[in-house]
Amino acid sequence: MNLSLPIVVVVLLLLIVSSIRILKEYERGVMFTLGRFTGVKGPGVRLVLPVVQQMKTLELRTVVLNVPKQDVISRDNVSVKVSAVVYFRVVDPEKAILQVVNPYEATSQLAQTTLRSVAGQHEMDELLSQRDRLNAAIQQVLDLNTAAWGVKVTNVEIKDIDLDETMIRAMARQAEAERSRRAKVIHAEGEKQAAEALAEAAKLLSSQPASLQLRYLQTLADISNEKSSTIVFPLPIDLIAPLLRR
């Protein structure tokens, strides 16, 4: 009798200690009593009756998920490899436990299939130049499908888009041709503006003969500053016309 009392006390203490659960501020505990859902417990000290009750713990902090490179065929039949980063967190612990076996693994697999599906709906140029639009489209699809699991996808970022060597060389040639085209357009635009300015100047000088003579004298002054010893220049008939009339 004297030995049985200490044993009972020790057993009771072990049961009490084993039933204590401490939840951190960012954790939530989903309680089951005899197999039935009985609520979600917040942070602090919680008692879980052995055998009768069970508690599964989930974190509410944001999870960073690296989506490995996926082989994608773009809408214009270009083969690329696309990788991404997905940020998500559990917002409803009850759904995360009752509706899906592993919310993290389920979100990871869904992110991979969604990345291939959404990227395949865009052309290669759109994948390279419109990443923000692609990120928003992937996030929208993921968030819509993970809502039933109590998961909220907060952000999606495309990391890398890898092309094969043949496509890289083709893009380099395309970029070079585009730069050449722009240079020719700019040169032609400059020639056009210069021609318009010259035409305007010729029109102005033709309306004022004195201005034309002044311009001619200015040209002579510029030529005289050159180092050449002999200068041959035409003499405008307008300058000697009065002498010829006399």
Wavefront OBJ file of the C-alpha trace (Angstrom):
o trace
v 0.000 0.000 0.000
v 2.845 2.342 0.890
v 4.559 1.570 -2.435
v 1.456 1.920 -4.590
v 0.766 5.532 -3.522
v 4.099 6.944 -4.776
v 3.685 5.012 -8.008
v 0.237 6.511 -8.550
v 1.556 9.989 -7.801
v 4.426 9.557 -10.261
v 2.067 8.280 -12.951
v -0.262 11.244 -12.407
v 2.626 13.683 -12.626
v 3.839 12.073 -15.843
v 0.335 12.302 -17.330
v 0.061 15.961 -16.375
v 3.469 16.799 -17.781
v 2.789 14.912 -21.001
v -0.535 16.705 -21.433
v 0.998 20.198 -21.326
v 1.536 21.902 -24.686
v 3.041 25.361 -25.139
v 2.108 27.214 -28.328
v 4.208 30.143 -29.529
v 2.714 33.410 -30.727
v 2.927 32.381 -34.382
v 1.507 28.873 -33.798
v -2.026 27.533 -33.652
v -3.201 24.154 -32.401
v -6.091 22.257 -34.017
v -7.789 20.153 -31.326
v -9.434 16.755 -31.789
v -11.391 15.012 -29.029
v -12.077 11.350 -29.662
v -11.374 11.995 -33.332
v -13.751 14.960 -33.701
v -12.663 18.531 -34.368
v -13.246 20.620 -31.217
v -11.600 23.971 -31.977
v -8.443 25.930 -32.670
v -6.233 26.916 -29.747
v -4.151 30.085 -29.635
v -0.715 30.740 -28.122
v 0.013 29.897 -24.487
v -0.143 26.822 -22.258
v -2.655 24.208 -23.368
v -3.680 20.915 -21.800
v -4.172 17.927 -24.060
v -5.634 14.857 -22.385
v -3.649 11.777 -23.345
v -5.470 9.199 -25.463
v -8.683 11.256 -25.415
v -7.404 14.401 -27.168
v -4.928 15.180 -29.901
v -3.524 18.517 -31.108
v -1.864 19.272 -34.445
v 0.250 22.425 -34.634
v 0.542 24.785 -37.593
v 2.633 27.916 -38.144
v 1.080 31.162 -39.334
v 4.352 32.683 -40.534
v 4.996 33.275 -44.229
v 6.607 30.311 -45.978
v 9.096 30.859 -48.830
v 8.698 28.177 -51.479
v 11.279 27.749 -54.244
v 9.621 26.390 -57.364
v 12.257 24.429 -59.348
v 12.827 25.095 -63.026
v 9.951 23.926 -65.166
v 10.143 23.065 -68.867
v 7.696 25.372 -70.629
v 6.647 25.627 -74.283
v 5.582 29.210 -74.917
v 2.672 30.159 -77.132
v 5.072 30.827 -80.043
v 6.614 27.326 -79.627
v 9.834 28.348 -77.862
v 11.248 25.966 -75.246
v 12.320 27.721 -72.029
v 13.013 26.812 -68.398
v 11.234 28.971 -65.819
v 11.718 29.035 -62.034
v 9.881 31.085 -59.417
v 9.509 31.884 -55.720
v 6.120 31.679 -53.978
v 5.308 33.357 -50.647
v 2.306 31.966 -48.768
v 0.990 31.416 -45.254
v -1.757 29.536 -43.457
v -4.677 31.822 -42.573
v -7.241 29.172 -41.571
v -5.714 26.323 -39.519
v -8.982 24.406 -39.473
v -9.155 24.127 -43.264
v -5.409 23.479 -43.502
v -5.835 20.364 -41.363
v -9.284 19.121 -42.375
v -9.241 19.819 -46.129
v -5.741 18.737 -47.183
v -3.189 16.220 -45.932
v -0.132 18.483 -46.268
v -0.863 22.129 -47.190
v 2.812 22.899 -47.880
v 3.332 19.988 -50.274
v -0.010 20.626 -51.948
v 0.853 24.301 -52.512
v 4.261 23.331 -53.898
v 2.836 20.916 -56.449
v 0.102 23.349 -57.441
v 2.677 26.116 -57.910
v 4.687 23.958 -60.332
v 1.709 23.027 -62.499
v 0.360 26.585 -62.449
v 3.741 27.996 -63.485
v 3.861 25.711 -66.522
v 0.246 26.407 -67.448
v 0.335 30.201 -67.151
v 3.769 30.611 -68.747
v 2.689 28.438 -71.691
v -0.109 30.904 -72.476
v 2.348 33.734 -73.215
v 4.854 34.355 -75.980
v 8.571 34.411 -75.271
v 8.834 38.210 -75.561
v 6.044 38.571 -73.002
v 7.828 36.197 -70.607
v 10.960 38.323 -70.782
v 9.427 41.796 -70.734
v 6.177 41.421 -68.779
v 7.191 39.546 -65.634
v 4.927 41.620 -63.391
v 1.922 40.605 -65.434
v 2.992 36.954 -65.320
v 3.573 37.118 -61.550
v 0.099 38.554 -60.975
v -1.536 35.890 -63.165
v 0.201 33.022 -61.328
v -0.646 34.500 -57.923
v -4.307 34.894 -58.863
v -4.608 31.256 -59.952
v -2.773 29.932 -56.894
v -4.730 32.064 -54.455
v -8.012 30.953 -55.980
v -7.179 27.252 -55.625
v -5.492 27.357 -52.203
v -8.322 29.284 -50.532
v -10.137 25.987 -49.896
v -7.062 24.782 -47.963
v -6.903 27.837 -45.704
v -3.730 29.051 -47.464
v -3.152 32.614 -48.694
v -0.611 33.198 -51.487
v 0.777 36.679 -50.844
v 3.316 37.030 -53.646
v 4.863 35.253 -56.646
v 8.151 36.246 -58.282
v 9.670 34.780 -61.448
v 13.357 34.051 -60.719
v 15.011 32.847 -63.915
v 14.059 32.267 -67.534
v 16.682 30.147 -69.294
v 16.947 29.895 -73.085
v 19.069 27.567 -75.204
v 22.147 28.860 -77.042
v 20.436 28.912 -80.432
v 17.666 31.162 -79.162
v 20.142 33.448 -77.403
v 22.099 33.941 -80.632
v 18.884 34.585 -82.552
v 17.810 37.183 -80.013
v 21.234 38.845 -80.215
v 20.919 39.115 -84.004
v 17.406 40.487 -83.617
v 18.578 43.090 -81.101
v 21.443 44.114 -83.401
v 19.067 44.494 -86.339
v 16.715 46.559 -84.192
v 19.555 48.876 -83.125
v 20.634 49.274 -86.761
v 17.074 50.100 -87.773
v 16.771 52.722 -85.053
v 20.097 54.283 -86.053
v 18.950 54.577 -89.673
v 15.646 56.093 -88.623
v 17.394 58.633 -86.405
v 19.852 59.500 -89.197
v 17.012 59.920 -91.702
v 15.103 62.083 -89.256
v 18.185 64.273 -88.790
v 18.622 64.613 -92.546
v 14.977 65.598 -92.880
v 15.239 68.254 -90.204
v 18.472 69.603 -91.717
v 16.874 69.797 -95.176
v 13.873 71.638 -93.761
v 16.163 74.105 -91.982
v 18.219 74.684 -95.152
v 15.082 75.221 -97.211
v 13.806 77.733 -94.688
v 17.155 79.528 -94.670
v 17.294 79.622 -98.501
v 13.760 81.014 -98.596
v 14.676 83.735 -96.124
v 17.890 84.683 -97.921
v 16.175 84.805 -101.326
v 13.657 87.301 -100.004
v 16.455 89.575 -98.726
v 19.303 90.083 -101.299
v 21.294 92.134 -98.800
v 21.271 89.207 -96.406
v 22.648 86.969 -99.126
v 25.515 89.394 -99.774
v 26.288 89.635 -96.061
v 26.338 85.867 -95.873
v 28.733 85.751 -98.813
v 31.080 88.258 -97.167
v 30.966 86.242 -93.950
v 31.981 83.152 -95.908
v 34.928 85.070 -97.381
v 36.000 86.093 -93.899
v 35.870 82.462 -92.768
v 37.920 81.333 -95.755
v 40.563 83.978 -95.087
v 41.261 82.394 -91.723
v 42.381 79.172 -93.402
v 46.117 78.410 -93.802
v 45.966 77.931 -97.582
v 47.956 80.554 -99.529
v 45.708 80.617 -102.618
v 41.962 81.104 -102.494
v 39.769 80.864 -105.559
v 36.177 81.951 -105.119
v 33.381 82.976 -107.468
v 32.334 86.599 -107.619
v 28.561 87.077 -107.408
v 27.123 89.053 -110.305
v 25.051 91.040 -107.831
v 28.164 92.777 -106.527
v 29.415 93.940 -109.940
v 26.061 94.573 -111.592
v 26.109 98.340 -110.684
v 29.587 98.705 -112.218
v 28.506 96.980 -115.423
v 25.496 99.249 -115.762
v 27.761 102.316 -115.486
l 1 2 3 4 5 6 7 8 9 10 11 12 13 14 15 16 17 18 19 20 21 22 23 24 25 26 27 28 29 30 31 32 33 34 35 36 37 38 39 40 41 42 43 44 45 46 47 48 49 50 51 52 53 54 55 56 57 58 59 60 61 62 63 64 65 66 67 68 69 70 71 72 73 74 75 76 77 78 79 80 81 82 83 84 85 86 87 88 89 90 91 92 93 94 95 96 97 98 99 100 101 102 103 104 105 106 107 108 109 110 111 112 113 114 115 116 117 118 119 120 121 122 123 124 125 126 127 128 129 130 131 132 133 134 135 136 137 138 139 140 141 142 143 144 145 146 147 148 149 150 151 152 153 154 155 156 157 158 159 160 161 162 163 164 165 166 167 168 169 170 171 172 173 174 175 176 177 178 179 180 181 182 183 184 185 186 187 188 189 190 191 192 193 194 195 196 197 198 199 200 201 202 203 204 205 206 207 208 209 210 211 212 213 214 215 216 217 218 219 220 221 222 223 224 225 226 227 228 229 230 231 232 233 234 235 236 237 238 239 240 241 242 243 244 245 246
